[in-house]
Amino acid sequence: MASRCMCRRVFVGSTLLVFAVVCVAPLIALAWRAVRDSEGFSLDAYGEVLSEPRQWMLLANSLLISLGTAFASLFLGGGAALALQYCPRFLREVLAVLLCLPLLMPPYVFAVAWIDAMTRLGLLTPQFIAETVISHSFGIPSVIAIAALSYYPIVLLFTGVALRRFDRRMLESARLIADPLQAFFAVRLPLCAPWVFTGAGFVFLLALTGFSVPALFQVNVYPVEIFTELSAFQEVGRAVAHMLPLLLTGGIVVWAWGAWARPRQQWLLPPDMPVGRMPPGWRRAGLATAYCVVIIALALAAPLTVLVVRTGNVTQLRAAWENAQTEIRTSLAISGLAATLLTALGFAMAYVAHGSNRASRFFQLSVVPFLITGPLLGTGLIALWNHAGPPLIVFETLLVLVLACAAKYLYFAYQGEKIALEELHPRPLEAARVHDVSWVRRGTGVVAPLTAPALAAIWGLAFIFSLRELEASAMVAPPGITPLSIRIHSLMHYGPSAAVSALSLMMVGLLLAAGCGTVVVYVACRRFFHAYH
Amino acid sequence: MNARARTWTLAAALSLSCLAGCGGEDKPVVVVYTALDEMFSRPILAKFEEQTGLEVLPVYDTEASKTTGLVMRIINEANRPRADVFWNNELAQTIVLKHKGLLEAYASPAAEAIPERYKDPEHFWTGFAARARVIIYNTDLVQEPPASIMAYLDPKWKGRAAIAKPLFGTTATHAAALFTLWGEEKAQKFFQGLLANDVAVLAGNATVRDMVASGAYAWGLTDTDDANGAIEDGLPAKWRFPDQEDGGLGTLVIPNTVAVVKNAPHPEAARKLIDYLLSPEVERVLAEVRGMQIPLNPAVEAPQNVPKLSEIRTMNVDFSAVAANMEATATFIRKEFLR
């Protein structure tokens, strides 16, 4: 019994230790750096920064973009998920895959390619772009449009889950006493809303902390201001002060999600319950298919066409492939290690938090490294690891890039695995407990296999996001170690040139391969472990 | 220790040793942080590797972080520098690093032919291969191009001219140079005048070039490397140096700068690399590529299309004063331009 207690303590202690190293230590190092380097940067000085009139503009722009992107993604992603239900059966899966693909394209590449595409198609003239989109007046709507076209697949995926779990029998019962619209608003929407708004919440956070698209369209938001403080003034203290409104806004969204949406997600059926099918109808099918095709054309076909046209020919693609072999290998190694660390740590955190509210609250800190933006996270990592001796094993190798990705995306891995764990049927765990299986063995022998499909999905998503990561990596990449995302951006000075387009296509190809691999492993896990249990 | 624990321990030890091996240094290396575009700097560094046998570990700047990303890295890494050499594509941020005490003096013998005004009197940095600020104009829209940057204030060009955001890169240096030369009051009036005359403030110099070449704007201010790109691409654009009349303001010439980072881990190799970068061979190569950098060494034979430094009326400004003015200028610009 004593050894079992010891095993549990070791498991919990190791989880807390790794969490502290990955997530908490860089934040403490950043705070220390801000205080040390900003002589006399007292609380009054923070107050002064935050009471500048510019703050209202920054807050308004940040909120407008985040809310606008979340709502536009809701319209595009939620609408597309609903439309997919009505599409002809033989098209449904192809359209679903195509609708998810824009998630694989980094937003900055997407923005440049999309503007270029619209210009080439004659839909936007250079004059119009210059006077409206890039200059002043339409900056915010442009950022919202680009970000929404890039992030809507997140809402699509969450809405898809909700619709798949929705028991149509409830809708049919409602239809007995109400018209279709009333039934939709009274039954389907409230039940699906927690899942849909979970997707929209993620989009909100991504848009809130996004730097590249607002910077391209000259819109001043907090991440751009933080970058300006660091790069034009080298003021870590002021940059940290500007981080506080981001933390507050993000914290409110996370709290609201935890308080409202999270408990209500369980209103829907657990996976694999029969849900019924949509009735066929050619008119509805036509409209739904057209809706999906328009979104695919805007979000996928136009930017991809531009990248292909800009690349020119296969020779260019082959040359880019040969010149970027090292960067591709580096990126794959970093993303693979980061995804593995994120999945393992996320699982351990979720399992520890499952039985402890205190741990659960402590692990909420994992959202902070994501909200503080890449440059500040990088600054924290440098302050933490750039010391002679053992820390150099991290700082001088690609481990520092792995830690940057892990810190940035840990919150999403943790939440994903927490949801998977909470949805587990309690019986297998109860059975294991009755058979006196230890707490640690229950985690590794029962919970891990049963949540294997979720673990596979989280590994894949973590891999994809780590492969795209740029802002924190650009601050800490050791000399001679260059991930593909940094290589693309270091060649970007002259716009989307042939080389940049070829490398971007390669990046999309890698992400696509990772996405396909994840789907295959996910499906295999579901089949294998479903059959096993 | 049971068999399973032994296996895990062995695996962990192997992984750590592999990762530690990634950072291992088998042959002599030199670490360079370079803000010059990768497409131009990579071949030069490869040539240096070939000639000396030293391995060069470069960190290139990204378009997302502009020049200042590397400066911030050097500041953040001050307690244990990773970089040996900082190769900046401009000058003001290098001087900022000097003022922060993050550079080491080195008087390279290869810098003897470089004019004094492009070298630090205390040898903390040396300039080479410069760019100049130029007016780029669309040949379909403009018959008589503006001859001075003061044309930004001319109502004739209201809403038809563009400039890059003067917070980053060479435009920030140019703004600080004007503050230094004119004094605060006149410079502030000039920049407020730009906004009053609806001058478009774009993301960067490359965007100014693209927008002028596409006809969205009639003219704008950019650098010689960007302007030359438009000419090489056959776009309807030409460029000229502003303020070249007798007694005129002149144009700002901004050299690349190299410096040894203080407490660099490989100081000997750093000096070798600096000597190589300041050689006439490198200036010639940088003049021949698309970036069209103007050689500062008068002995360097540049192609016909590259202007000679002696033929340009340059802005007579003290670069140290410009660097000292950077923060005050940026504060004003941020207040006026980022509303």
Chai-1 contact restraints between the chains, C-beta under 6 A:
chainA,res_idxA,chainB,res_idxB,connection_type,confidence,min_distance_angstrom,max_distance_angstrom,comment,restraint_id
A,P126,B,S214,contact,1.0,0.0,6.0,A-B,restraint_1
A,P126,B,A216,contact,1.0,0.0,6.0,A-B,restraint_2
A,Q127,B,A216,contact,1.0,0.0,6.0,A-B,restraint_3
A,A130,B,M211,contact,1.0,0.0,6.0,A-B,restraint_4
A,A130,B,A216,contact,1.0,0.0,6.0,A-B,restraint_5
A,S135,B,A200,contact,1.0,0.0,6.0,A-B,restraint_6
A,S212,B,A64,contact,1.0,0.0,6.0,A-B,restraint_7
A,N220,B,L338,contact,1.0,0.0,6.0,A-B,restraint_8
A,L230,B,M72,contact,1.0,0.0,6.0,A-B,restraint_9
A,S231,B,T68,contact,1.0,0.0,6.0,A-B,restraint_10
A,S231,B,M72,contact,1.0,0.0,6.0,A-B,restraint_11
A,A232,B,L167,contact,1.0,0.0,6.0,A-B,restraint_12
A,A232,B,A330,contact,1.0,0.0,6.0,A-B,restraint_13
A,Q234,B,I75,contact,1.0,0.0,6.0,A-B,restraint_14
A,T379,B,N76,contact,1.0,0.0,6.0,A-B,restraint_15
A,I382,B,N76,contact,1.0,0.0,6.0,A-B,restraint_16
A,N386,B,E77,contact,1.0,0.0,6.0,A-B,restraint_17
A,N386,B,R80,contact,1.0,0.0,6.0,A-B,restraint_18
A,I393,B,A20,contact,1.0,0.0,6.0,A-B,restraint_19
A,E396,B,G23,contact,1.0,0.0,6.0,A-B,restraint_20
A,T397,B,L19,contact,1.0,0.0,6.0,A-B,restraint_21
A,T397,B,C22,contact,1.0,0.0,6.0,A-B,restraint_22
A,T397,B,G23,contact,1.0,0.0,6.0,A-B,restraint_23
A,L398,B,C22,contact,1.0,0.0,6.0,A-B,restraint_24
A,L399,B,L19,contact,1.0,0.0,6.0,A-B,restraint_25
A,A474,B,T62,contact,1.0,0.0,6.0,A-B,restraint_26
A,A474,B,S65,contact,1.0,0.0,6.0,A-B,restraint_27
A,P479,B,V31,contact,1.0,0.0,6.0,A-B,restraint_28
A,P479,B,L57,contact,1.0,0.0,6.0,A-B,restraint_29
A,P479,B,V59,contact,1.0,0.0,6.0,A-B,restraint_30
A,G480,B,L57,contact,1.0,0.0,6.0,A-B,restraint_31
A,I486,B,T62,contact,1.0,0.0,6.0,A-B,restraint_32
A,H489,B,T62,contact,1.0,0.0,6.0,A-B,restraint_33
A,H489,B,E63,contact,1.0,0.0,6.0,A-B,restraint_34
A,H489,B,A64,contact,1.0,0.0,6.0,A-B,restraint_35
A,S490,B,E38,contact,1.0,0.0,6.0,A-B,restraint_36
A,S490,B,Y60,contact,1.0,0.0,6.0,A-B,restraint_37
A,S490,B,T62,contact,1.0,0.0,6.0,A-B,restraint_38
A,L491,B,E38,contact,1.0,0.0,6.0,A-B,restraint_39
A,M492,B,E63,contact,1.0,0.0,6.0,A-B,restraint_40
A,H493,B,D37,contact,1.0,0.0,6.0,A-B,restraint_41
A,H493,B,E63,contact,1.0,0.0,6.0,A-B,restraint_42
